[in-house]
Amino acid sequence: MAARQDSDHLAWDRNDDTYDAAIAHIRETPVSKITEFAGRIYGKRVSLVNKVMAGGFNVLYPLQVEGSSTNVVLRVPLPNLSAFLTETKLGEAAIATYLAEQTQLPVPAVYHHGIDPDFGPFMILQDLQSQRDMSDVLGGPQEDPSERPILDRNIPADRLKMMYLKVARCVVQLAQPTFSRIGALVETRPNVYDVSERPMTLNMNNMVQMSNIPRSVFPPKHKTYATADEWYVQLAEMQIATLLFQHNDIVKSEDDCRTKYVARQLFRRLAKQGRLSAFGFAEDTWSAPSQRATLPMPSGTGSFRLWGEDFRPANILVDEEANEKILGVIDWEFAYVGPTQFALDPPWWLLLEAPEKWEDDLEDWSGQYDERLGTWLTAMGEAEDELGGLGPEAPSLSAYMRESWETGRFWLNYAARKSWAFDAIYWTYLDERFFGERTAKDDILKEDLWKTRVHLLTHEEKQAMEPLVQIKMEESKHRVLVEWDPAEARQRLSSFLFD
């Protein structure tokens, strides 16, 4: 896939083996152990009432509690599949409970949650009893059911708009609450929530699982952020960490390494200068002239919004017998309070498939996305008319989303959050918007793009490039998974951050 940078194939294989072992463990676990555990929580007899379901990170046990007319689902993690197990599960329980209490977003009720010595973090949820999600509704026919769904190209426009409208109402609800800091939402005491831990992103989990990035280079557990600029800097440093610590399959040649290095250093500098948070808004006075925005940037402090990394149609359950009514939005493990800038972008999932995983190139994905964006914006406008938007004096979400796509802000935020999409997006959609047209761009090879921007690096950044190139070339000779000493890993990352 041209748009997707390779993760570490050895780490990927290790993760596949871990998943297979986790599934085997679940199959070997006696059902009686599960029902007895749930029975202790309820103080009643509990029985399994449907087949056990395993997902990417969790296993679900549909249960019936004696004397209750409502079924529940016990959800426990698949062993060793999450890099930040307790953190993500407790964070999810807090987010789901908060959303149920403070918004009209349909989420399954969380009846019980905690940490068990045998099962680890667990949740007992309302059983929505749905086997169908929004991606089933929007996806086209597939010969292989195991393939990822892609938006049905023949879906009637009125049906697409109706389905988008249902999801747009959820997006409006999710954008309502505001918070004073960026980070994970924690239930500090019953029904009291505070942003008091680091944001936990899906990309961080994948960096550990798929690239063997040392956990010690991530923010400390209780780190939160007072400004959007601080979080953009942290995201940029994670991109540098991916290049530094992914041992296998990250670079294809010396020039490929230089190109990746230059992009990451320039991206971080823009974050440090506060330019990424302003890009694509009326206050953007620094980027190369292109489609200029008219809407103001959100406050950089004190007004942040919930961001669901895994909010997408596959996690929106629907009732097939009630005109695909949305029953609930699930899987909030990688949700946190983030910059409002993220909430002002149109969703990446309008085609269901992510741009870096698209069968063809980014330009093809972008062209097809553009064709569907108008339908989404119309649906967003209707949802805002029904439910309100960001506030009585604020511009509409749909207007912000339109300008995000027109200015390229959509691509900036997507690249910042995605380590394995960063390089293709940076050089295709961001570099020339940042620094103006590249010279001789029709003749230059993709791996040689660094030559067009290396003059923008500082002396220190230039001096560090060639030693890194030699390190990565030497690493490529030995296909191993390296386990870093935490202090040494932090020092190595620090040595490539020039402030």
Secondary structure as the mmCIF struct_conf table of DSSP 4:
data_model
#
loop_
_struct_conf.conf_type_id
_struct_conf.id
_struct_conf.beg_label_comp_id
_struct_conf.beg_label_asym_id
_struct_conf.beg_label_seq_id
_struct_conf.end_label_comp_id
_struct_conf.end_label_asym_id
_struct_conf.end_label_seq_id
TURN_TY1_P TURN_TY1_P1 ALA A 2 ALA A 3
BEND BEND1 ARG A 4 ARG A 4
HELX_RH_AL_P HELX_RH_AL_P1 HIS A 9 GLU A 28
BEND BEND2 THR A 29 THR A 29
HELX_RH_AL_P HELX_RH_AL_P2 VAL A 31 TYR A 42
TURN_TY1_P TURN_TY1_P2 GLY A 43 GLY A 43
BEND BEND3 LYS A 44 LYS A 44
STRN STRN1 VAL A 46 LEU A 48
BEND BEND4 ASN A 50 ASN A 50
STRN STRN2 MET A 53 ALA A 54
BEND BEND5 GLY A 56 PHE A 57
STRN STRN3 ASN A 58 VAL A 65
TURN_TY1_P TURN_TY1_P3 GLU A 66 GLY A 67
BEND BEND6 SER A 69 THR A 70
STRN STRN4 VAL A 72 PRO A 77
HELX_LH_PP_P HELX_LH_PP_P1 LEU A 78 LEU A 78
TURN_TY1_P TURN_TY1_P4 PRO A 79 ASN A 80
TURN_TY1_P TURN_TY1_P5 ALA A 83 PHE A 84
HELX_RH_AL_P HELX_RH_AL_P3 LEU A 85 GLN A 102
BEND BEND7 THR A 103 THR A 103
STRN STRN5 VAL A 110 ASP A 116
TURN_TY1_P TURN_TY1_P6 PRO A 117 PHE A 119
STRN STRN6 GLY A 120 GLN A 126
STRN STRN7 ASP A 133 ASP A 133
HELX_RH_AL_P HELX_RH_AL_P4 MET A 134 LEU A 138
STRN STRN8 GLY A 139 GLY A 139
HELX_LH_PP_P HELX_LH_PP_P2 GLY A 140 PRO A 141
BEND BEND8 GLU A 143 ASP A 144
TURN_TY1_P TURN_TY1_P7 PRO A 145 SER A 146
BEND BEND9 GLU A 147 GLU A 147
HELX_LH_PP_P HELX_LH_PP_P3 ARG A 148 PRO A 149
STRN STRN9 LEU A 151 LEU A 151
TURN_TY1_P TURN_TY1_P8 ARG A 153 ASN A 154
HELX_RH_AL_P HELX_RH_AL_P5 ALA A 157 LEU A 174
TURN_TY1_P TURN_TY1_P9 ALA A 175 ALA A 175
BEND BEND10 GLN A 176 GLN A 176
STRN STRN10 PHE A 179 PHE A 179
BEND BEND11 SER A 180 ARG A 181
STRN STRN11 ILE A 182 GLY A 183
STRN STRN12 ALA A 184 ARG A 189
TURN_TY1_P TURN_TY1_P10 PRO A 190 ASN A 191
STRN STRN13 VAL A 192 GLU A 197
HELX_RH_AL_P HELX_RH_AL_P6 LEU A 202 SER A 211
HELX_RH_3T_P HELX_RH_3T_P1 ARG A 215 VAL A 217
BEND BEND12 PHE A 218 PHE A 218
HELX_LH_PP_P HELX_LH_PP_P4 PRO A 219 PRO A 220
TURN_TY1_P TURN_TY1_P11 LYS A 221 HIS A 222
STRN STRN14 TYR A 225 TYR A 225
BEND BEND13 ALA A 226 ALA A 226
STRN STRN15 THR A 227 THR A 227
HELX_RH_AL_P HELX_RH_AL_P7 ALA A 228 PHE A 245
BEND BEND14 ASN A 248 ILE A 250
BEND BEND15 LYS A 252 SER A 253
HELX_RH_AL_P HELX_RH_AL_P8 GLU A 254 LYS A 272
TURN_TY1_P TURN_TY1_P12 GLN A 273 GLY A 274
TURN_TY1_P TURN_TY1_P13 LEU A 276 GLY A 280
BEND BEND16 PHE A 281 PHE A 281
TURN_TY1_P TURN_TY1_P14 ALA A 282 GLU A 283
BEND BEND17 TRP A 286 SER A 287
HELX_LH_PP_P HELX_LH_PP_P5 ALA A 288 ALA A 288
BEND BEND18 PRO A 289 GLN A 291
BEND BEND19 LEU A 295 LEU A 295
HELX_LH_PP_P HELX_LH_PP_P6 PRO A 296 SER A 299
BEND BEND20 GLY A 300 GLY A 300
STRN STRN16 THR A 301 THR A 301
BEND BEND21 GLY A 302 GLY A 302
STRN STRN17 PHE A 304 PHE A 304
STRN STRN18 ARG A 305 GLY A 308
TURN_TY1_P TURN_TY1_P15 GLU A 309 ASP A 310
BEND BEND22 ARG A 312 ARG A 312
HELX_RH_3T_P HELX_RH_3T_P2 PRO A 313 ASN A 315
STRN STRN19 ILE A 316 ASP A 319
HELX_RH_3T_P HELX_RH_3T_P3 GLU A 320 ALA A 322
TURN_TY1_P TURN_TY1_P16 ASN A 323 GLU A 324
STRN STRN20 LYS A 325 VAL A 329
TURN_TY1_P TURN_TY1_P17 GLU A 333 PHE A 334
STRN STRN21 ALA A 335 GLY A 338
HELX_RH_AL_P HELX_RH_AL_P9 THR A 340 ALA A 343
TURN_TY1_P TURN_TY1_P18 LEU A 344 LEU A 344
BEND BEND23 ASP A 345 ASP A 345
HELX_LH_PP_P HELX_LH_PP_P7 PRO A 346 PRO A 347
HELX_RH_3T_P HELX_RH_3T_P4 TRP A 348 LEU A 351
BEND BEND24 LEU A 352 GLU A 353
HELX_RH_3T_P HELX_RH_3T_P5 PRO A 355 LYS A 357
BEND BEND25 GLU A 359 ASP A 360
HELX_RH_AL_P HELX_RH_AL_P10 LEU A 362 LEU A 387
BEND BEND26 LEU A 390 LEU A 390
TURN_TY1_P TURN_TY1_P19 PRO A 392 GLU A 393
BEND BEND27 ALA A 394 ALA A 394
HELX_LH_PP_P HELX_LH_PP_P8 PRO A 395 SER A 396
HELX_RH_AL_P HELX_RH_AL_P11 LEU A 397 THR A 407
TURN_TY1_P TURN_TY1_P20 GLY A 408 GLY A 408
HELX_RH_AL_P HELX_RH_AL_P12 ARG A 409 ARG A 417
TURN_TY1_P TURN_TY1_P21 SER A 419 ALA A 421
HELX_RH_AL_P HELX_RH_AL_P13 PHE A 422 ILE A 425
HELX_RH_PI_P HELX_RH_PI_P1 TYR A 426 LEU A 430
HELX_RH_AL_P HELX_RH_AL_P14 ASP A 431 PHE A 435
HELX_LH_PP_P HELX_LH_PP_P9 GLU A 437 ARG A 438
TURN_TY1_P TURN_TY1_P22 THR A 439 ASP A 443
HELX_RH_3T_P HELX_RH_3T_P6 LYS A 446 THR A 452
TURN_TY1_P TURN_TY1_P23 ARG A 453 ARG A 453
HELX_RH_3T_P HELX_RH_3T_P7 VAL A 454 LEU A 456
BEND BEND28 LEU A 457 LEU A 457
HELX_RH_AL_P HELX_RH_AL_P15 HIS A 459 GLU A 475
TURN_TY1_P TURN_TY1_P24 SER A 476 LYS A 477
BEND BEND29 HIS A 478 HIS A 478
HELX_RH_AL_P HELX_RH_AL_P16 PRO A 486 SER A 494
TURN_TY1_P TURN_TY1_P25 SER A 495 PHE A 496
#
